[in-house]
Amino acid sequence: MVESLTNSQLAERCQAERERYRQIHQANEAYCLELFRRALNEQDEAAWEIIYHQYHPLVTHWVLHYNRFADTGEETAFFVNAVFTRMWQYRRQSHNSRQFDKLGQCLQYLKLCVVSVIEDYLRRKRKDALMAAVALNDYDQSTSETNATSTAERTVWLEELKQALAETIQDKRETLVAEESWVYDLPPRQIQTRHPELFPTVADVSQIKRNILRRLQRHPKLKAMREILR
């Protein structure tokens, strides 16, 4: 049983199976999957270091071949480290308890993190996608008020937004939509595809986003902040 193997034994067998897959496109994924399980579900840092070492070349390849990577002007290492950090942090959050049952699911999510960190970087001076979403609903972008807002004021505004969001969200579905929309910048269609058991249609995700935004716009703290920033 893979559960009885040490991390070192798993690392050796995972690497062997990965080489086997490259040669004949067949492999036993149990060893690599067990490493991911220990790293992400048990927060085993030694297992995570093994994953980082073994999958670093693959993530580097994904970064280099992402169609907008060249627009960043950054080195690949910058994004590779960010990708692993994002996956580690995301899976450690208590409400993200969904298990990865297959190695392909682990790698698919890791690849999704590549897209996410690069797109986040390309948003100039982007503090939080939620700030942008609320701003689009509250302000006419043809005016100069928002552009004139100081960095300090925008930081205060962001903190108020985060607190208001925590007070506004009502259930697990709204928590998931808020995080995947505004932290990981996923569109409604992708959120629905990832969680069909929670959202039967794309329209369900879009409606939840609209509901959250409407409540945020009515939040008393945000109303007060809008008056200050005008």
Buried (B, 14 or more C-beta within 10 A) or exposed (E): EBEEBEBEEBBBBBBEBBEEBEEEEEBBBBBBBBBBBBBBBEEBEEBBEBBBEBBBEBBBEBBEEBEEBEEBEBEBEBBBBBBBEBBBEBBEEEEBEEEBEEBEBBBEBBBBBBBBBBBBBEEEEEBBBBBEBBBEEBBEEEEEEBEEBEEEEBEBBBEBBEEBBEEBBEEEBBBBBBBBBBBBBBEBEBBBEBBEEBBEEBEBBBBBBEBBBEBBBEBEEBEEBBEEBE
